Amino acid sequence: MNPKIFEPQQNLVEWIKCYWTLESNFENTPIKNTIIPDGTMKLIFHYGDTYKHHLNDKESIILPKCFLIGQLTRPYIVEPLGNTGSFVVRFQPNGLLPFTNVDIKEIQNTAVPLDKIFGKDGEQIGEQILKANTTSERIELIETFLLKRLTKKNTIDTIIKSTIDTILQANGQLSVHELSKQNNINRRQLTRKFSSTIGLSPKQLSKTVRIQNTLKTLLTKEVTSLTDLAYQNEYFDQAHFIKDFKEFTGLTPKEFYGDDLKMSLIFDNED
């Protein structure tokens, strides 16, 4: 289930973080996968079989073969309905904006068909990528498509870019007050800019980055205790840590560490 990561061409690195593919036989795929928020939106092309999204314990929907997943603010549970073959375009936190006029805030926690994002062109690129035979073909197709749509490439908001960089460098541990002060912008103005360009508030993105950093620590390092893990990531106290952890993963740290450390974080925050 390990994804293969591919870098975008230089002309797109400002907007695209990476591409990746995931392939797995049905027998080797967990029954359910928890997609944990990571502060980025993604184009997803299922050239294998489709996936089901569990809305809750009783309701589910079949996901399209091609769609954009909006910013996540809570765990997103999916289940494969056959063999997995997925090609994913992972945008930078502010990377979708130059390519579409869709209201980014309105598509939080939502799988949006490509025609709603790109019109008829979205349907066509979806069909082409599903028919492609190799990852390199898919990357060439999507890069040609995105570069043609890149009409606002000179409109990089330096305040937003600088604030995102600050959040990432600080592992999400700075307050909104500190972020606005460091970047010399009014707090409300910063929040409005984030909402329209990223689909999250500065506080939401910071919480997301911090929980992802905490998960990386949990998955890659020896953790002596969950209390130490909380303090290492500068949570105010254990209760605050547990609350945030459950909000993003659907599990308490103890549940995650005990039984679900092997769970597939298929949208894990790769650098």
Secondary structure, 3 states (H helix, E strand, C coil): CCCEEECCCHHHCCCEEEEEEEEECHHHCCCCEEECCCCCCEEEEECCCCEEEECCCCCEEECCCEEEECCCCCCEEEEECCCEEEEEEEECCCCCHHHCCCCHHHHCCCEEEHHHHHCHHHHHHHHHHHHCCCHHHHHHHHHHHHHHHCCCCCCCCHHHHHHHHHHHHCCCCCCHHHHHHHCCCCHHHHHHHHHHHCCCCHHHHHHHHHHHHHHHHHHHCCCCCHHHHHHHCCCCCHHHHHHHHHHHHCCCHHHHHHCCCCCCCCCCCCC
